Amino acid sequence: MVILDENEISFPDPHLYHPKDGLVAIGGDLSVERIWFAYQLGIFPWFNPEEEILWWSPDPRFVLFPDELKISKSMKKIIRDEKFRITENVCFEEVMKCCGEIPRKDQDGTWITDEMLKAYTTLHRYRKARSVEVWLGEELVGGLYGVDMGNVFCGESMFAKVSNASKAGFIWFVEKYKNKFNVIDCQVHTEHLESLGARSIPKEDFLNFLKTES
């Protein structure tokens, strides 16, 4: 594991550094410049509030190719019936807060700290991050957010307050941008995203997608 210098924006080369647990560095800060540089290298921050900043580049990488998106019959009906209203970039900060507040299995508290919220909201203002909002009437019931790398979208988190809300938002997003993004980065395995067609690929393959960023 590499200890980062707060005064220097640098990371170990992810092509050469292969820790078994995917943890490549610790420390540094959450400046927009450092976070953006990290994503260009396929690295992302993920840590608990009481921890130092941890930076990850897992191998394998869990991703979804847009043309492999799976939509169940029940989800097709929900989409066809227009149960939800879906918007984009309407309330990015609120989506992040909801992602942090939603209870999750086997997880106490949240990794979306105030510092993380500030950093990604700034990225959003620079048009380097996107959010999707899912509404039931006038209530925000689901959504997701992530970082736009050009031809790769690095998904960060999603939430749902009612059944199928996050799935509806994710499907809408993938279908809308299937000709823009070659791959949707889901970082690590979840059953939720696997059900939608995500799968694991070697880290090196994922890094090669970042190299071809348009």
PyRosetta script that sets phi, psi and omega in degrees:
from pyrosetta import init, pose_from_sequence

init()
pose = pose_from_sequence("MVILDENEISFPDPHLYHPKDGLVAIGGDLSVERIWFAYQLGIFPWFNPEEEILWWSPDPRFVLFPDELKISKSMKKIIRDEKFRITENVCFEEVMKCCGEIPRKDQDGTWITDEMLKAYTTLHRYRKARSVEVWLGEELVGGLYGVDMGNVFCGESMFAKVSNASKAGFIWFVEKYKNKFNVIDCQVHTEHLESLGARSIPKEDFLNFLKTES")
pose.set_psi(1, 136.6)
pose.set_omega(1, -179.0)
pose.set_phi(2, -97.3)
pose.set_psi(2, 135.4)
pose.set_omega(2, 175.5)
pose.set_phi(3, -92.5)
pose.set_psi(3, 122.4)
pose.set_omega(3, -175.6)
pose.set_phi(4, -86.4)
pose.set_psi(4, 147.9)
pose.set_omega(4, 175.5)
pose.set_phi(5, -92.0)
pose.set_psi(5, 126.3)
pose.set_omega(5, -179.9)
pose.set_phi(6, -61.7)
pose.set_psi(6, -24.1)
pose.set_omega(6, -175.7)
pose.set_phi(7, -94.0)
pose.set_psi(7, 1.1)
pose.set_omega(7, -179.8)
pose.set_phi(8, -136.6)
pose.set_psi(8, 126.5)
pose.set_omega(8, 179.7)
pose.set_phi(9, -89.8)
pose.set_psi(9, 101.9)
pose.set_omega(9, 180.0)
pose.set_phi(10, -155.8)
pose.set_psi(10, 157.5)
pose.set_omega(10, 177.4)
pose.set_phi(11, -142.4)
pose.set_psi(11, 156.7)
pose.set_omega(11, 173.2)
pose.set_phi(12, -65.3)
pose.set_psi(12, 148.8)
pose.set_omega(12, -179.9)
pose.set_phi(13, -65.1)
pose.set_psi(13, 116.0)
pose.set_omega(13, -177.4)
pose.set_phi(14, -67.3)
pose.set_psi(14, -18.6)
pose.set_omega(14, 176.6)
pose.set_phi(15, -72.8)
pose.set_psi(15, -26.4)
pose.set_omega(15, -174.3)
pose.set_phi(16, -106.7)
pose.set_psi(16, -18.7)
pose.set_omega(16, -173.6)
pose.set_phi(17, -109.1)
pose.set_psi(17, 117.5)
pose.set_omega(17, -172.6)
pose.set_phi(18, -131.1)
pose.set_psi(18, 68.9)
pose.set_omega(18, 175.8)
pose.set_phi(19, -65.8)
pose.set_psi(19, 144.0)
pose.set_omega(19, -174.8)
pose.set_phi(20, -62.2)
pose.set_psi(20, -35.3)
pose.set_omega(20, -177.1)
pose.set_phi(21, -89.9)
pose.set_psi(21, -2.7)
pose.set_omega(21, 179.0)
pose.set_phi(22, 86.0)
pose.set_psi(22, -3.7)
pose.set_omega(22, -180.0)
pose.set_phi(23, -82.4)
pose.set_psi(23, 113.3)
pose.set_omega(23, -173.9)
pose.set_phi(24, -101.2)
pose.set_psi(24, -24.7)
pose.set_omega(24, -176.4)
pose.set_phi(25, -159.0)
pose.set_psi(25, 161.9)
pose.set_omega(25, 178.3)
pose.set_phi(26, -139.0)
pose.set_psi(26, 143.3)
pose.set_omega(26, 176.9)
pose.set_phi(27, 98.8)
pose.set_psi(27, -151.9)
pose.set_omega(27, -176.1)
pose.set_phi(28, 77.0)
pose.set_psi(28, -146.7)
pose.set_omega(28, 178.7)
pose.set_phi(29, -146.1)
pose.set_psi(29, -178.6)
pose.set_omega(29, 179.3)
pose.set_phi(30, -111.7)
pose.set_psi(30, 39.9)
pose.set_omega(30, 174.3)
pose.set_phi(31, -66.3)
pose.set_psi(31, 151.8)
pose.set_omega(31, 179.1)
pose.set_phi(32, -58.3)
pose.set_psi(32, -38.8)
pose.set_omega(32, -178.6)
pose.set_phi(33, -63.0)
pose.set_psi(33, -42.9)
pose.set_omega(33, -179.2)
pose.set_phi(34, -69.5)
pose.set_psi(34, -43.4)
pose.set_omega(34, -179.6)
pose.set_phi(35, -62.2)
pose.set_psi(35, -44.2)
pose.set_omega(35, -179.5)
pose.set_phi(36, -63.4)
pose.set_psi(36, -41.5)
pose.set_omega(36, 177.9)
pose.set_phi(37, -63.2)
pose.set_psi(37, -40.1)
pose.set_omega(37, 179.4)
pose.set_phi(38, -60.8)
pose.set_psi(38, -46.5)
pose.set_omega(38, -178.9)
pose.set_phi(39, -63.4)
pose.set_psi(39, -32.8)
pose.set_omega(39, 177.0)
pose.set_phi(40, -64.0)
pose.set_psi(40, -23.0)
pose.set_omega(40, 179.3)
pose.set_phi(41, -99.9)
pose.set_psi(41, 5.4)
pose.set_omega(41, -178.9)
pose.set_phi(42, 76.7)
pose.set_psi(42, 25.2)
pose.set_omega(42, -178.3)
pose.set_phi(43, -114.2)
pose.set_psi(43, 143.0)
pose.set_omega(43, 178.9)
pose.set_phi(44, -139.4)
pose.set_psi(44, 152.6)
pose.set_omega(44, 177.8)
pose.set_phi(45, -87.1)
pose.set_psi(45, 142.1)
pose.set_omega(45, 178.7)
pose.set_phi(46, -161.6)
pose.set_psi(46, 114.3)
pose.set_omega(46, -174.0)
pose.set_phi(47, -162.0)
pose.set_psi(47, 160.4)
pose.set_omega(47, 176.1)
pose.set_phi(48, -85.0)
pose.set_psi(48, 154.6)
pose.set_omega(48, -175.7)
pose.set_phi(49, -54.2)
pose.set_psi(49, -33.6)
pose.set_omega(49, -176.8)
pose.set_phi(50, -84.6)
pose.set_psi(50, -4.4)
pose.set_omega(50, -178.3)
pose.set_phi(51, -95.3)
pose.set_psi(51, 164.9)
pose.set_omega(51, 166.8)
pose.set_phi(52, -71.7)
pose.set_psi(52, 166.0)
pose.set_omega(52, -180.0)
pose.set_phi(53, -66.9)
pose.set_psi(53, 126.9)
pose.set_omega(53, 178.6)
pose.set_phi(54, -111.0)
pose.set_psi(54, 137.2)
pose.set_omega(54, -176.9)
pose.set_phi(55, -119.0)
pose.set_psi(55, 131.3)
pose.set_omega(55, -169.7)
pose.set_phi(56, -123.3)
pose.set_psi(56, 147.5)
pose.set_omega(56, 170.5)
pose.set_phi(57, -146.8)
pose.set_psi(57, 80.9)
pose.set_omega(57, -172.3)
pose.set_phi(58, -70.2)
pose.set_psi(58, 151.9)
pose.set_omega(58, 175.8)
pose.set_phi(59, -138.4)
pose.set_psi(59, 114.6)
pose.set_omega(59, 8.6)
pose.set_phi(60, -77.0)
pose.set_psi(60, 172.5)
pose.set_omega(60, 178.8)
pose.set_phi(61, -108.1)
pose.set_psi(61, 136.5)
pose.set_omega(61, -179.1)
pose.set_phi(62, -94.1)
pose.set_psi(62, 119.9)
pose.set_omega(62, -174.1)
pose.set_phi(63, -138.6)
pose.set_psi(63, 165.9)
pose.set_omega(63, 171.7)
pose.set_phi(64, -126.9)
pose.set_psi(64, 127.0)
pose.set_omega(64, 171.8)
pose.set_phi(65, -88.1)
pose.set_psi(65, 126.7)
pose.set_omega(65, -174.0)
pose.set_phi(66, -51.3)
pose.set_psi(66, -35.6)
pose.set_omega(66, -178.7)
pose.set_phi(67, -77.9)
pose.set_psi(67, -1.7)
pose.set_omega(67, 176.7)
pose.set_phi(68, -106.2)
pose.set_psi(68, 9.4)
pose.set_omega(68, 179.1)
pose.set_phi(69, -59.5)
pose.set_psi(69, 130.0)
pose.set_omega(69, 178.5)
pose.set_phi(70, -105.4)
pose.set_psi(70, 127.2)
pose.set_omega(70, 178.6)
pose.set_phi(71, -122.1)
pose.set_psi(71, 116.3)
pose.set_omega(71, -178.4)
pose.set_phi(72, -69.8)
pose.set_psi(72, 163.5)
pose.set_omega(72, 178.9)
pose.set_phi(73, -60.5)
pose.set_psi(73, -39.5)
pose.set_omega(73, -179.3)
pose.set_phi(74, -66.4)
pose.set_psi(74, -37.4)
pose.set_omega(74, 178.5)
pose.set_phi(75, -71.0)
pose.set_psi(75, -35.6)
pose.set_omega(75, 177.2)
pose.set_phi(76, -61.1)
pose.set_psi(76, -38.6)
pose.set_omega(76, 178.9)
pose.set_phi(77, -68.2)
pose.set_psi(77, -42.4)
pose.set_omega(77, 178.4)
pose.set_phi(78, -60.1)
pose.set_psi(78, -43.3)
pose.set_omega(78, 179.5)
pose.set_phi(79, -67.3)
pose.set_psi(79, -42.7)
pose.set_omega(79, -179.2)
pose.set_phi(80, -64.5)
pose.set_psi(80, -36.5)
pose.set_omega(80, -179.6)
pose.set_phi(81, -80.0)
pose.set_psi(81, -5.4)
pose.set_omega(81, 179.4)
pose.set_phi(82, 54.0)
pose.set_psi(82, 47.4)
pose.set_omega(82, 179.1)
pose.set_phi(83, -61.9)
pose.set_psi(83, -37.5)
pose.set_omega(83, -178.0)
pose.set_phi(84, -111.7)
pose.set_psi(84, 151.8)
pose.set_omega(84, 169.7)
pose.set_phi(85, -103.4)
pose.set_psi(85, 131.5)
pose.set_omega(85, -174.4)
pose.set_phi(86, -120.6)
pose.set_psi(86, 133.2)
pose.set_omega(86, 178.7)
pose.set_phi(87, -127.7)
pose.set_psi(87, 173.7)
pose.set_omega(87, -179.7)
pose.set_phi(88, -136.3)
pose.set_psi(88, 135.1)
pose.set_omega(88, 175.1)
pose.set_phi(89, 58.0)
pose.set_psi(89, 30.9)
pose.set_omega(89, 179.1)
pose.set_phi(90, -87.6)
pose.set_psi(90, -41.1)
pose.set_omega(90, -179.5)
pose.set_phi(91, -146.5)
pose.set_psi(91, 68.5)
pose.set_omega(91, -176.4)
pose.set_phi(92, -54.6)
pose.set_psi(92, -49.0)
pose.set_omega(92, -176.6)
pose.set_phi(93, -62.6)
pose.set_psi(93, -39.2)
pose.set_omega(93, 179.9)
pose.set_phi(94, -65.7)
pose.set_psi(94, -38.4)
pose.set_omega(94, 177.1)
pose.set_phi(95, -62.0)
pose.set_psi(95, -44.6)
pose.set_omega(95, 178.3)
pose.set_phi(96, -60.5)
pose.set_psi(96, -44.0)
pose.set_omega(96, 179.8)
pose.set_phi(97, -61.8)
pose.set_psi(97, -41.9)
pose.set_omega(97, 179.5)
pose.set_phi(98, -65.4)
pose.set_psi(98, -37.9)
pose.set_omega(98, 177.1)
pose.set_phi(99, -61.6)
pose.set_psi(99, -36.0)
pose.set_omega(99, -179.9)
pose.set_phi(100, -76.2)
pose.set_psi(100, -27.7)
pose.set_omega(100, -173.8)
pose.set_phi(101, -92.4)
pose.set_psi(101, -20.2)
pose.set_omega(101, -175.1)
pose.set_phi(102, -69.1)
pose.set_psi(102, 131.8)
pose.set_omega(102, 178.5)
pose.set_phi(103, -64.9)
pose.set_psi(103, 139.4)
pose.set_omega(103, 179.4)
pose.set_phi(104, -130.1)
pose.set_psi(104, 145.7)
pose.set_omega(104, -179.9)
pose.set_phi(105, -60.2)
pose.set_psi(105, 134.0)
pose.set_omega(105, 176.6)
pose.set_phi(106, 60.3)
pose.set_psi(106, 29.0)
pose.set_omega(106, 179.1)
pose.set_phi(107, -140.6)
pose.set_psi(107, 122.7)
pose.set_omega(107, 176.2)
pose.set_phi(108, -99.8)
pose.set_psi(108, 134.9)
pose.set_omega(108, 177.9)
pose.set_phi(109, 72.2)
pose.set_psi(109, -156.8)
pose.set_omega(109, -176.3)
pose.set_phi(110, -142.8)
pose.set_psi(110, 152.1)
pose.set_omega(110, 174.2)
pose.set_phi(111, -95.6)
pose.set_psi(111, -5.3)
pose.set_omega(111, 179.3)
pose.set_phi(112, -87.7)
pose.set_psi(112, 86.7)
pose.set_omega(112, -179.2)
pose.set_phi(113, -79.0)
pose.set_psi(113, 171.2)
pose.set_omega(113, 176.2)
pose.set_phi(114, -59.5)
pose.set_psi(114, -36.0)
pose.set_omega(114, 179.3)
pose.set_phi(115, -67.0)
pose.set_psi(115, -40.5)
pose.set_omega(115, 176.5)
pose.set_phi(116, -64.7)
pose.set_psi(116, -43.7)
pose.set_omega(116, -179.9)
pose.set_phi(117, -58.3)
pose.set_psi(117, -45.8)
pose.set_omega(117, 179.9)
pose.set_phi(118, -63.4)
pose.set_psi(118, -43.5)
pose.set_omega(118, -177.2)
pose.set_phi(119, -63.8)
pose.set_psi(119, -47.8)
pose.set_omega(119, -176.4)
pose.set_phi(120, -75.3)
pose.set_psi(120, -29.7)
pose.set_omega(120, 174.4)
pose.set_phi(121, -64.8)
pose.set_psi(121, -36.2)
pose.set_omega(121, 175.8)
pose.set_phi(122, -66.6)
pose.set_psi(122, -42.3)
pose.set_omega(122, 175.4)
pose.set_phi(123, -58.0)
pose.set_psi(123, -39.1)
pose.set_omega(123, 178.5)
pose.set_phi(124, -63.2)
pose.set_psi(124, -41.3)
pose.set_omega(124, 178.5)
pose.set_phi(125, -63.3)
pose.set_psi(125, -30.2)
pose.set_omega(125, 177.2)
pose.set_phi(126, -85.2)
pose.set_psi(126, 6.2)
pose.set_omega(126, 179.6)
pose.set_phi(127, 63.4)
pose.set_psi(127, 30.7)
pose.set_omega(127, 177.4)
pose.set_phi(128, -107.7)
pose.set_psi(128, 1.4)
pose.set_omega(128, 177.1)
pose.set_phi(129, -139.8)
pose.set_psi(129, 149.4)
pose.set_omega(129, -176.7)
pose.set_phi(130, -128.3)
pose.set_psi(130, 154.4)
pose.set_omega(130, 171.0)
pose.set_phi(131, -130.9)
pose.set_psi(131, 153.5)
pose.set_omega(131, 172.7)
pose.set_phi(132, -123.1)
pose.set_psi(132, 133.4)
pose.set_omega(132, -179.7)
pose.set_phi(133, -115.5)
pose.set_psi(133, 135.8)
pose.set_omega(133, 178.8)
pose.set_phi(134, -115.9)
pose.set_psi(134, 124.7)
pose.set_omega(134, -173.6)
pose.set_phi(135, -117.0)
pose.set_psi(135, 143.5)
pose.set_omega(135, 169.1)
pose.set_phi(136, -119.6)
pose.set_psi(136, 103.1)
pose.set_omega(136, -168.8)
pose.set_phi(137, 68.3)
pose.set_psi(137, -123.3)
pose.set_omega(137, 178.5)
pose.set_phi(138, -104.2)
pose.set_psi(138, 8.1)
pose.set_omega(138, -177.9)
pose.set_phi(139, -98.6)
pose.set_psi(139, 132.5)
pose.set_omega(139, 175.1)
pose.set_phi(140, -76.8)
pose.set_psi(140, 112.1)
pose.set_omega(140, -173.4)
pose.set_phi(141, -116.1)
pose.set_psi(141, -3.4)
pose.set_omega(141, 179.8)
pose.set_phi(142, -170.4)
pose.set_psi(142, 168.5)
pose.set_omega(142, 177.5)
pose.set_phi(143, 167.6)
pose.set_psi(143, 178.2)
pose.set_omega(143, 178.6)
pose.set_phi(144, -155.2)
pose.set_psi(144, 162.6)
pose.set_omega(144, 175.0)
pose.set_phi(145, -148.4)
pose.set_psi(145, 161.8)
pose.set_omega(145, 179.2)
pose.set_phi(146, -176.2)
pose.set_psi(146, -175.0)
pose.set_omega(146, -173.7)
pose.set_phi(147, -107.9)
pose.set_psi(147, 132.1)
pose.set_omega(147, -178.3)
pose.set_phi(148, -93.3)
pose.set_psi(148, 110.5)
pose.set_omega(148, -179.1)
pose.set_phi(149, -100.5)
pose.set_psi(149, 13.9)
pose.set_omega(149, 178.9)
pose.set_phi(150, 104.1)
pose.set_psi(150, -78.1)
pose.set_omega(150, 176.4)
pose.set_phi(151, -112.5)
pose.set_psi(151, 6.4)
pose.set_omega(151, 175.0)
pose.set_phi(152, -128.9)
pose.set_psi(152, 132.2)
pose.set_omega(152, 173.4)
pose.set_phi(153, -107.7)
pose.set_psi(153, 122.4)
pose.set_omega(153, -179.1)
pose.set_phi(154, -97.3)
pose.set_psi(154, 96.9)
pose.set_omega(154, -179.4)
pose.set_phi(155, -68.4)
pose.set_psi(155, 136.2)
pose.set_omega(155, -177.7)
pose.set_phi(156, -104.3)
pose.set_psi(156, -52.1)
pose.set_omega(156, -178.6)
pose.set_phi(157, -161.2)
pose.set_psi(157, 161.4)
pose.set_omega(157, 175.1)
pose.set_phi(158, -143.6)
pose.set_psi(158, 162.6)
pose.set_omega(158, 178.5)
pose.set_phi(159, -145.8)
pose.set_psi(159, 159.1)
pose.set_omega(159, 175.5)
pose.set_phi(160, -146.8)
pose.set_psi(160, 128.6)
pose.set_omega(160, 175.7)
pose.set_phi(161, -97.2)
pose.set_psi(161, -17.5)
pose.set_omega(161, 173.8)
pose.set_phi(162, -131.4)
pose.set_psi(162, 157.6)
pose.set_omega(162, -176.2)
pose.set_phi(163, -56.7)
pose.set_psi(163, 134.1)
pose.set_omega(163, 173.6)
pose.set_phi(164, 74.5)
pose.set_psi(164, 1.5)
pose.set_omega(164, -177.7)
pose.set_phi(165, -65.1)
pose.set_psi(165, -46.9)
pose.set_omega(165, -179.1)
pose.set_phi(166, -68.5)
pose.set_psi(166, -35.6)
pose.set_omega(166, 176.8)
pose.set_phi(167, -61.9)
pose.set_psi(167, -43.6)
pose.set_omega(167, -179.5)
pose.set_phi(168, -61.2)
pose.set_psi(168, -43.1)
pose.set_omega(168, 179.3)
pose.set_phi(169, -65.9)
pose.set_psi(169, -41.1)
pose.set_omega(169, -179.7)
pose.set_phi(170, -65.4)
pose.set_psi(170, -46.5)
pose.set_omega(170, 179.5)
pose.set_phi(171, -60.6)
pose.set_psi(171, -45.1)
pose.set_omega(171, 178.8)
pose.set_phi(172, -57.5)
pose.set_psi(172, -44.8)
pose.set_omega(172, -177.5)
pose.set_phi(173, -66.0)
pose.set_psi(173, -47.2)
pose.set_omega(173, -178.7)
pose.set_phi(174, -62.0)
pose.set_psi(174, -43.6)
pose.set_omega(174, -179.2)
pose.set_phi(175, -68.0)
pose.set_psi(175, -36.9)
pose.set_omega(175, 179.7)
pose.set_phi(176, -65.3)
pose.set_psi(176, -38.4)
pose.set_omega(176, -172.8)
pose.set_phi(177, -110.9)
pose.set_psi(177, 23.1)
pose.set_omega(177, -177.2)
pose.set_phi(178, -65.1)
pose.set_psi(178, -21.2)
pose.set_omega(178, 177.4)
pose.set_phi(179, -95.4)
pose.set_psi(179, -3.1)
pose.set_omega(179, 177.6)
pose.set_phi(180, -101.4)
pose.set_psi(180, -49.9)
pose.set_omega(180, -175.8)
pose.set_phi(181, -96.1)
pose.set_psi(181, 125.1)
pose.set_omega(181, 176.1)
pose.set_phi(182, -74.3)
pose.set_psi(182, -28.7)
pose.set_omega(182, -177.5)
pose.set_phi(183, -152.7)
pose.set_psi(183, 145.2)
pose.set_omega(183, 174.4)
pose.set_phi(184, -106.0)
pose.set_psi(184, 117.1)
pose.set_omega(184, 180.0)
pose.set_phi(185, -79.2)
pose.set_psi(185, 122.0)
pose.set_omega(185, 177.6)
pose.set_phi(186, -108.0)
pose.set_psi(186, 1.8)
pose.set_omega(186, 174.9)
pose.set_phi(187, 69.2)
pose.set_psi(187, -77.5)
pose.set_omega(187, -177.7)
pose.set_phi(188, -129.1)
pose.set_psi(188, 160.0)
pose.set_omega(188, -173.2)
pose.set_phi(189, -61.8)
pose.set_psi(189, 134.3)
pose.set_omega(189, 165.1)
pose.set_phi(190, -138.2)
pose.set_psi(190, 146.3)
pose.set_omega(190, 178.7)
pose.set_phi(191, -64.1)
pose.set_psi(191, -35.2)
pose.set_omega(191, -179.2)
pose.set_phi(192, -56.8)
pose.set_psi(192, -49.1)
pose.set_omega(192, -177.9)
pose.set_phi(193, -78.8)
pose.set_psi(193, -29.6)
pose.set_omega(193, 175.7)
pose.set_phi(194, -61.8)
pose.set_psi(194, -36.4)
pose.set_omega(194, 179.5)
pose.set_phi(195, -65.6)
pose.set_psi(195, -20.4)
pose.set_omega(195, 179.3)
pose.set_phi(196, -95.6)
pose.set_psi(196, 0.8)
pose.set_omega(196, 174.8)
pose.set_phi(197, 112.2)
pose.set_psi(197, 0.9)
pose.set_omega(197, 179.7)
pose.set_phi(198, -70.7)
pose.set_psi(198, 150.8)
pose.set_omega(198, 179.6)
pose.set_phi(199, -150.4)
pose.set_psi(199, 166.9)
pose.set_omega(199, -178.3)
pose.set_phi(200, -88.4)
pose.set_psi(200, 140.8)
pose.set_omega(200, 173.7)
pose.set_phi(201, -133.3)
pose.set_psi(201, 159.2)
pose.set_omega(201, 176.4)
pose.set_phi(202, -59.4)
pose.set_psi(202, 143.5)
pose.set_omega(202, 179.6)
pose.set_phi(203, -55.3)
pose.set_psi(203, -39.0)
pose.set_omega(203, -178.0)
pose.set_phi(204, -60.2)
pose.set_psi(204, -37.5)
pose.set_omega(204, 178.0)
pose.set_phi(205, -64.9)
pose.set_psi(205, -41.7)
pose.set_omega(205, 178.7)
pose.set_phi(206, -64.0)
pose.set_psi(206, -42.8)
pose.set_omega(206, 179.7)
pose.set_phi(207, -62.4)
pose.set_psi(207, -32.1)
pose.set_omega(207, 178.0)
pose.set_phi(208, -67.5)
pose.set_psi(208, -31.3)
pose.set_omega(208, 173.9)
pose.set_phi(209, -63.9)
pose.set_psi(209, -40.7)
pose.set_omega(209, 178.9)
pose.set_phi(210, -64.4)
pose.set_psi(210, -33.4)
pose.set_omega(210, 179.4)
pose.set_phi(211, -63.9)
pose.set_psi(211, -30.7)
pose.set_omega(211, -176.7)
pose.set_phi(212, -93.7)
pose.set_psi(212, 19.0)
pose.set_omega(212, -178.9)
pose.set_phi(213, -56.6)
pose.set_psi(213, 130.4)
pose.set_omega(213, -174.2)
pose.set_phi(214, -91.1)
pose.dump_pdb("model.pdb")
